């Protein structure tokens, strides 16, 4: 059986992916991502007998990001070994043609919420009122942790590429967000985390 978890909403896709992995904790497992795949180890794992007679589970992170030659090689191995269970996680949305690339699969898709995406795009200098409205609407629909996950990713990206914010101001906001995260995770934050986060972002946009 093949299970695929994919989508731009990496927070939710990872939750579902980890939950599925926990169901196979008694299986003998081999885990690769697109950066460390070893075809010799893979073939040995598939073709050898399990040491403890347990079932086998192959776990693949971002296999669709492999170079074409390696992706095709992986496809041939998987299609010719249909008895092994496989769990795949891909950090982006798959194209329709990719869904059954490795054979028939049970697929869970996790697109990013449009409201959340709009609120992140509204994080611009001077855009306080519009951002605050979208921020509140987003948190009515999605957990704060999901928004915060994407907020950090967005700011990290802005720190390494072009940003409309001054670099020193963006760095300061990012460090404040990391400190705030530490405080609320350890029960030391004196105000609601969504309010604390908003205050930091308002200062950034001001």
C-alpha positions in Angstrom: 0.0 0.0 0.0 1.2 3.5 -0.8 0.2 6.5 1.2 1.0 10.0 0.0 0.8 13.3 2.0 1.4 16.5 0.0 0.6 20.2 -0.1 1.8 23.7 0.7 0.3 23.4 4.2 3.3 21.6 5.6 2.1 22.0 9.1 -1.0 19.9 8.6 0.6 17.5 6.2 3.3 16.8 8.7 0.7 16.1 11.4 -1.1 13.6 9.2 2.2 12.1 8.0 3.5 11.6 11.6 0.2 10.1 12.7 0.4 7.5 9.8 4.0 6.7 10.7 2.9 6.0 14.3 0.5 3.3 13.0 3.5 1.4 11.6 5.8 1.6 14.6 6.2 -2.2 14.8 7.3 -2.4 11.1 10.9 -2.6 10.0 11.5 0.8 8.5 13.9 2.4 6.0 13.7 6.2 5.7 15.2 8.3 2.9 14.8 11.9 1.8 15.6 13.3 -1.6 19.1 14.3 -0.4 20.4 11.1 1.0 18.7 8.2 -1.0 20.9 5.2 -1.3 19.7 2.7 -4.0 22.0 0.0 -2.8 20.5 0.1 0.7 17.1 0.4 -0.8 17.5 -2.7 -2.9 19.0 -4.6 0.0 16.1 -3.6 2.3 13.5 -4.7 -0.2 15.1 -7.9 -1.3 16.4 -9.2 2.0 14.4 -11.1 4.6 13.4 -9.1 7.7 15.6 -9.9 10.7 12.7 -10.3 13.0 10.1 -11.5 10.5 8.2 -8.2 10.7 6.6 -6.4 7.8 8.6 -3.6 6.1 7.8 0.0 5.6 9.7 2.4 3.2 9.4 6.0 4.1 10.3 8.7 1.5 10.5 12.4 2.0 10.3 14.6 -1.1 11.0 11.9 -3.6 9.4 14.0 -6.4 12.3 16.4 -5.9 14.9 13.9 -7.0 16.7 14.5 -10.3 14.8 12.9 -13.2 17.2 9.9 -13.6 16.9 9.0 -9.9 13.2 9.5 -9.8 12.7 7.1 -12.7 15.0 4.6 -11.0 13.0 4.8 -7.8 9.8 4.4 -9.8 11.0 1.2 -11.4 12.0 -0.3 -8.0 8.7 0.6 -6.3 6.5 -0.6 -9.2 8.3 -3.9 -9.3 8.0 -4.5 -5.5 4.3 -4.0 -4.8 4.3 -6.0 -1.6 6.1 -3.4 0.5 4.2 -0.6 2.2 5.3 3.0 1.4 4.7 6.3 3.0 5.6 9.4 1.0 5.7 13.0 2.2 6.2 15.9 -0.3 6.5 19.5 0.8 4.6 20.9 -2.1 1.3 20.2 -4.0 1.7 17.3 -6.5 0.8 17.8 -10.1 -2.1 15.5 -11.2 0.2 13.4 -13.3 2.4 12.8 -10.2 -0.4 11.3 -8.0 0.0 7.7 -9.3 3.6 7.9 -10.5 4.6 5.1 -8.1 1.3 3.2 -8.6 -2.1 3.4 -7.1 -2.0 5.3 -3.8 -4.1 6.7 -1.0 -3.5 10.4 -1.2 -4.1 13.2 1.3 -3.8 16.7 -0.1 -3.1 19.8 2.1 -3.5 23.1 0.2 -2.6 26.3 2.0 -5.7 28.2 3.3 -6.3 31.3 1.1 -7.1 33.5 4.0 -3.8 32.6 5.7 -1.9 33.3 2.5 -3.7 36.6 2.1 -2.7 37.7 5.7 0.9 36.8 5.1 0.9 38.8 1.9 -0.6 41.8 3.7 2.4 42.0 6.0 3.8 45.2 4.4 5.1 48.5 5.7 2.2 50.8 6.7 -0.4 48.2 6.0 -1.5 47.8 9.7 -5.2 48.1 9.4 -5.6 45.6 6.5 -3.2 43.1 8.1 -4.9 43.2 11.5 -8.3 42.5 9.9 -6.9 39.5 7.9 -4.9 38.3 10.9 -8.1 38.1 13.1 -10.1 36.4 10.3 -7.3 33.8 9.8 -7.1 33.0 13.5 -10.9 32.4 13.6 -10.4 29.7 11.0 -7.0 28.3 11.7 -4.9 27.5 14.8 -2.4 30.1 15.8 0.4 27.5 15.5 -0.3 27.1 11.8 -0.1 30.8 11.2 3.0 31.2 13.3 4.7 28.3 11.4 4.1 30.1 8.1 5.0 33.5 9.5 8.4 32.3 10.6 9.0 30.7 7.2 7.9 33.9 5.4 10.2 36.1 7.5 13.2 33.8 7.1 12.7 33.9 3.3 12.5 37.7 3.4 15.8 37.8 5.3 17.6 35.9 2.6 15.9 37.6 -0.4 14.4 41.0 -1.2 12.2 42.5 1.4 10.1 45.7 1.6 11.2 46.0 5.3 14.6 47.3 6.4 16.9 44.3 7.1 17.7 45.4 10.7 14.0 45.9 11.5 13.1 42.5 10.0 15.8 40.8 12.0 14.7 42.4 15.2 11.1 41.3 14.6 12.2 37.7 13.9 14.3 37.5 17.1 11.3 38.9 19.1 9.0 36.2 17.6 11.5 33.5 18.5 11.7 34.8 22.0 7.9 35.0 22.2 7.6 31.4 21.0 10.0 30.2 23.7 8.1 32.1 26.4 4.6 30.8 25.4 5.8 27.2 25.0 7.3 27.3 28.5 4.3 29.0 30.0 6.1 32.3 30.7 4.3 34.6 28.3 2.2 37.2 30.3 -0.3 37.9 27.5 -2.2 35.8 24.9 0.2 34.5 22.2 -1.9 35.9 19.4 -1.8 39.4 21.0 1.9 39.2 21.6 2.5 38.2 18.0 0.3 40.9 16.6 2.1 43.6 18.7 5.5 42.5 17.2 4.1 42.6 13.7 2.4 46.0 14.2 5.8 47.4 15.4 7.4 45.9 12.2 4.8 47.5 9.9 4.8 50.9 11.7 
